Amino acid sequence: MDKSISIKQIVEPARIINVYKEADVVVVGGGVAGVAAAVAAARNGVNTILLERYGHLGGLATGGLVLVIMPMSDGTNNQQIAGLCQEMVDRMDKYGGCIHPRKEDLGSSDEELINYWRNYPFCVIENRVIMSVPFDPEVFKLVLNDMIEDSGVHLCLHCWGARAIVADNTVKGIIFESKEGRLAILGKVTIDTTGDGDILASAGADYTNTLTPELRADLGLPFRIGGINFEAFNEFKKTQWPKFLELMKELGNELGLEGPAMYNYFILRYSQPDAAWVNNSIKNRSGLKIEDLTQLEIEVRKKAWIFREFYRKNIPGFENCFIMDIAPQIGVRCSRRMLGEYVLKHEDLIKGVIHPDTIGIIPDHHHVLSPEHPHWHIPYRCLVSRNRENLLAAGRLLSAEPVANELLRPIQGCILMGEAAGTAAALAVKEGVTPRKLDVKELQKQLRKQGVILPGTV
C-alpha cells in the first residue's frame, strides 16, 4: 500500500499551482456584497477580479430566492440607503423587474396607499409607506451582469474560492478550483464576500461562529409558486380568517412543524402579479456541514410538494397553482463571522451610536424612526480583519455580535457594506497603504461622491 494512504487520512502531494491572473483587488463571492465590492473597486480605477462559484450573480438574493430588498427608508420621506443599492433598483426598474413605492409616497400614512403596499413585504411599517423593493430574480441577475460588465470587472463564474495565499500575516491572493483545474490569483487586497468566510478562515484570520438563542444555525430553501389569484386569496383571509388559521394548523402538522404553517412556510409577494415566493426556516442546521446541507435539499423538496398540493386543494386562489422553481442555493443565515478591528454590539444599534468611521447607515426594519428606534451605523473597522493585512470582509461576515449581525445582514446592508469595502480596497491600492491604515475621512468623502448617505459624520 502507498505510504501516503491510511484508513483515516490521505497525504496530498505538493504541487505547483499556476497563476491565472494578477489584480489589484480580488473579490471572492458574487452575492450582492461581492458585486457591490467589485463594481466599487473597478469604478475607482483599479484592476478587479470577481469569482463566483455558481453560474449567476446575486447570491441569496437571486439563487436563494430572497426576493426583496428590505427597507431603504425609515418611515419619513427620506431614504437612508442609496449609492449602488439605488442604482440596482433603478436598473431593475428599466427592465420592469421590481415593484416599490414612489419616492413622493415615502412616509405616507394614506389609507389607500397603506392598504395597497401592505400586500408586499416590508413596504409598510407601523402604518407608514417604506422604500422596500420586491424584485424578479432573473431580472436582478441580468442587472448585476450589466453592472459588472459596464464597470470593467473581470468576472469568473463557476470558480470556487478554495483558500487564501498568506505570507507574513498578509493575504497575497487566493487559490480557486475550476474546470481548468486548481489555479491562483494574486492580488494586493482580497475581499471575502463568500458569506461563510471560506477565504478568511483559510487565511488564519480570527473569526467566530458562536451562536445564541436569537441567532441559530438555521437554513432555508425558498421556492416560488405561480398561478395564484391573489384577489381570491386575500378575500378568503379577510372574510374567513378562523378557517384559514385552522387549515394552516393542519398543514403545519403535515409538514412536521410546531405551529401553523404560515409562521414557518410563509408566502411573500414580489414583482410578478400571479406568483409568490415561499420562505422557510429549518432549525438547527449548519451551512458548514455536508450532512445538514444534503438533508435540507431532500427535505424541503418533499415539503414543497406537500405545501403546493395542500394549497391547491384547500385555499381559494391556489386552485391552479404550480411550483415554478426551488432555490438552487441554500439560504445560510449565519455561520462564520470575522473578528475585525471592532466587534459591533447590539447595544450600539439600540442607542444609535454614530461611529467616527461610519461607512453606512441602515434604518430599523421593524419600526419607523424615533428616539427609541434610531438608525443603525456600521463602522469601517468591522470590515477590516484584526490580525491579517490586506483582507477585508463584507456582507454577513460583518464583525458583529450575533444579534447585531442578524439585523444588518439583509440584502440592503450587504450591498452597502460591499460598496464600502470595494471603495476602501481601491483607495488603499492607489495610496499604497494597507486597508487598515486607510484615511477613513477620505473613504467617507468618496462614498458620499458615490451617493452613499452618511449623515452625522464629518
N, C-alpha and C positions, 0 to 999 in steps of 0.2 A: 504493500500500500504506500502511496505517496505520503511522505512525512509531513507535508503541509496540510494534510487532511486528517481530522479526527472526528469522533462521533459528535462532539459539541461545537467545534469551531473549524473554520477553514481560513488559512492564511492566504490572503490575496497577494500575489506577486506585485512588486513595484513595477510601474510602467511610465512611459513618457506620455504626457498629455500635450497635444498640440494647441497652440494659441489660435483661437478662431478670430478674435478681434481685439483691438485695444480701444479704450474710450476714456473720456473724462469722467463720465458718470454712468454707472451700471445700476439699473433698477431691476430687481428680481420680483416678479409677481405682477400680473397685468390686470388686477382688480382696479376699482376706481381710484384707490390711493396711488397705485403704481402708475396708472395712466396720467393722473394729475402731476405726479412727481416727474415723470419723463417729459411730458409736454412743457412743464415749467422750466426744467433744466435746459431743454433744447432751445426754447424761445429766449432764454437768457444767454444764448450764444456758445454753448459747449456741446461737444460731441457726446451723444447719449444713446445708450442701448437699453432696450426693454425686453425682458424674457418672460414668457408666459407658458405654462405647462399645457393649457388647453388650446383649442383652435380658435378661440374668440377672446375678446377683451371684456372687462366688466366684472369679473369675479362673481361674488354672491349677488350682485345687483342684476346680472343677466343670467349667468349659468346657474345661480342659486335661486332664481325667480323671486327675489325680494324686490317687488315691483313698485316701490315708492321711495322718492327722495323725501325724507321726513322734514319737519319744519325748518324753513329758512327764515321765518319771521316769528315775532314774539307776541302777536295779538294786537299790536299797534299797526299803524300804516307804514312802518319802516321794516326793511329787511336787515338781517344781521349777517347773512351768508350770501356772497356774490362771487366775484372772481371766476375761476374756472367752473365752479358749480353752476353759476348762472349761465355761462357760455354753453355748457352741456344742455341745459334746459332750452335755451334759445335755439340751438341747433336741432333739438328734437322737435321743437315747435314747427320748424320749417318742413319737416317730414310728416307733420300731423301725428307724431308718435307719443304725445303726452297730453295730459289734461291738468289744469291748475287754475286757481282764481286769477282774475286780472289784478294788476298792481293797484289800481284805484279802488279795489274792493277789500284790500287787506285791512284787517282790524274792524271790519264792519260787523254790526250785530243785527243787520236787516233780516227779518224773519224768513223772507223768501230765499235770500242767499244762503242763510244758515241751513234751511231745510234741503236745499239742493246739494250743498257741499258736504253735508253730513253723510251722504252716501259714499264718500270717498275717504280713504284712511288719512287721518291727521290733518285734514283740511279745515276742520272746526275743532277748536279747543275752548272750553268754557264759554261757548256761545260767541266766539269771535272767529272770523274768517282768517285762516292762516295760509301762508305760502308753502304748501306741500305739493309734490308733483308725482302722481301715479303715471307710469310710463309703460310702453311696449318694449320688451327686452330685445327684440330683433332690431328695432329702430335704434335703441341705445347702443347696441353692438356696432351698428353702422356709423353712428355719430363718433364713437370713440376711435374707430378705424380712421375716419376722416381727420380727426384732431391729431392723431399720431402721424399720419402721412403729411398733413399740412405743416407740422412742426419740424419735420425732418428727422424724427427719431428712427433709429434702426431697430426694427421690430423682429423678434424671433419667436414665432409661435411653435407649439409642440416641443418646447425645450424646458426641461425640468432642472431648476437650480438645485445642485446636489450639496455643495459645501463652499465655504469661503476659503480663499487663499490668504494666509496670515503670516506675517513676518514682523518680529519686534513689536508685537501688540498692535500692529497696523494692518488693516484689511487692504489687500492689494488687488482683489478681484474675486472671481468665482469660478468654480468647476460646474459644468452642467452636462446632463445627459440628453442625447438627441438621436434621431435616426442616422445621423452621421457619426455616431459614437460619442465617447466622452471627450469633451473639449473644454478649453479655458477661455475666459475673457479677463483681460487685465484692465483695471480702472483706478482712477485717482480717488473717487468717492463711490462707495457702494450704498445703495438704499434697499433695505429689506422691507418689501411690502407683500410678503408671502402669506400673511395672516397668521400662520403657525410659527413664525420665527425660525424657519429652517436654516436660513443663512446665518443669522446672529448666533444661534445655538452652536452651529458648527464652527463659528469663529471663536468660540470661547467667551463670548460676551455674556455678561451677567443677565440673568432673566429669572422670572418666577412663573410657576403655573399653579400657585396656591389659589384655591377656590374658597368660597364661603357659601352659606345657605342662600344668599342673594344672587350669587354668581356661580352657577353649577356648570359642569361639563355636559351641557345639553347639545344635541344635534337636531337638525331639521332637514326635511327633504320636501319642499313645497311642490305642488303640482297645479296645473291650470285646467279649468273646466270651461267648456264652451257650450253654446246653445241655450243660454239662460234667458228667461223672460223676467227681468228684474222688476218690472211693474207688478206682475202677479206675485212674485216672491215678497216684495215689500208690503203689498196689501195683505198677504197671508200673515206675516209677522205682526202687522199693525192691528189686525182685527181678531187674530186667533193666537195671541202670544202664549197662553197656557198650553194649548195643544202643541205649538211649536217646541216649547220647552220640554214637554213630555217626550216628543219624538227625539229631541236631542239627547235626552237621558237614555232612551232606548238605543240610539246609535252609539252613544258612549260605551254602553255595555258591549255592543257588538265589536267595538274597536279595542276593548280591554282598557278603557280609561276609567279614572276615578270619579269623574263627574260628567256633566253634559258635554257632548262632542264639540259644541260651538266655542268652548273655552280652551280647547287644545287644537282642534282642527277647524280654524276659523276662516270664513270666506271674506276676501277683500277685493273690492273692485279696482280696476285700473283703467287704462285709456280705451279699451275695446268695449263697445256698448253691450255685448251679449256674452262676455266672458269674465272670469274672476280667477284669482289665484288663492289657493288654499294653503295657508301657512300651518305649521305644526311644530311641536317641540317634543322630542323624545328624550326622556330624562336619564341622567347618569350614564351618558355615553361619552367617550373621548374621541376627539378628532385626531389623536396621535396613536390610536391602537387599530391594528389591522382588523381584528375580530369585530370591534364595535362598528367600524366603517362598513364592513361587509354585511353584517346583520341588519344594519339600518336600511341599506339598499333593498334587501329582500323583504323586510318587514313592512316598510312604508308602501312599496309597490302593491303588496297584497291589500293593505288597508285603504289605499287609494281606490281600488276597485270596489271594496265594500262600501266606501263612502259614496261613490258615484251611483251604485245600484240602489242604496237606501234613499238617496235624494231623488232619484228618478222615479221611484215607486211611491214616495210619501210626501214630497214637498212641492207645492204648486210653483210653477215657473221653471222646474227642472225636468219636466216630462221628456224632453228631447236632448237632455244634456249629454255630453261626452267628455272623456279625458283628452285634452289637447296634447299635453306632454307632462312629463315628470322631470324635475330639475336634474340636469346631468352633473351637477356639482352639489355636494353635501354642504349644508349650512352649519359651519362650526361657529358657535357663539363665543367660545373662549378656550384658549389653550395656553401657549406661552405668551408672556408679556415681558418686553425688555425692561431692564432696570436702568434707567437713564440718569442723567445728572440730577434730576429731580423726579420724585415719585408723586404725582398729583394726588391729592387727598379728596375724598368725598366732601369733607368739610370745606375745602376750597370752593367747591361748586355751590354748596349751600349758602356760603357767605358772599359769593360773587367776588372772590379775590381777584383783583386786577394785577397780574404779574408784570414786572417791567419788561419781560421778554415775550409777552403775549404775541402769538402769531395768528390767532383767530378766535372768534367768539361763537358760541352756539346757544341759541335760545332753549330754555326749558321746554321739552316737548310734551309736557303734561299740563302746564299752566301758562297763562298769559303773564307778561312782565309785571312785576310788583316788587316792593321791597322784600317780601318774603320769598319771591321766586326770581332772583336776578339772573343775568346772563352768566354763562359758564365760559371761563377764559382758559385757553390752552397755552402753556409756556413752551418756548422753543427747547428748553432743557430736557423736556420729556421725549424729544425725538433724537437725542444725542446719547449714544452708548457711554456709560460711565467708565468703562475700562478697555475699550477698543477705539483706536483712532480711525478716522475716515469711514465711519459706519454710522448711518442714520437709519431710523425705522419710522414707519408711518402706518396709519390705519389702526386696527385693533391690537397692534403691537405696542401701542402707546404706553409709556411708563406711567402707570397709574394704579391706585388701589382698585380692588375688584369692582366696587360699585361705581366709582368714577369711570373706569374703563367701560363698564356696561352702558353708561349714559352717553358716552362720547363716540362709541364705535359705529353707530348707524352711518348710512351712505354719505350724508352731507358732511359729517365730521371727518370721514375718511378722505373725501375729496379735499377738504380744507387742509388737513394735515399733509396730504401728499403734495399739494401745491407749495406749501411752506418748505417741506423737505427738499423738493426739487430745486426750488429757488435758492435755498441755502447752499446746496451742493454746488450749483453753478457759480455762485458768488465766491465760495471758498476756493474753487479751482482757479477762477480768474484772478483772485487776490493772492494766491499762493499760500493759503493758510489751511489748517485743518478746520472742519466744521465746528469743532469745539471752541476755536479761537476767533470765529467769525464775529464781526461787529454786528450785534443784533439790531442796532438802530438802522444800519444800512439795509439789513434784511427787511425790517418793518417798512422802511421807506420804499423799497422795491415792491413789496407785497401790495402796498397802497396804490402804486402805479398800475398794478395788475388788476385793480378793482376789489381787492380784499378789504373788508370793512374792519377797521381796528380802532374803534372809539375808546377813549380813556387811556391811550398810550401816547407818549410824546415822540 
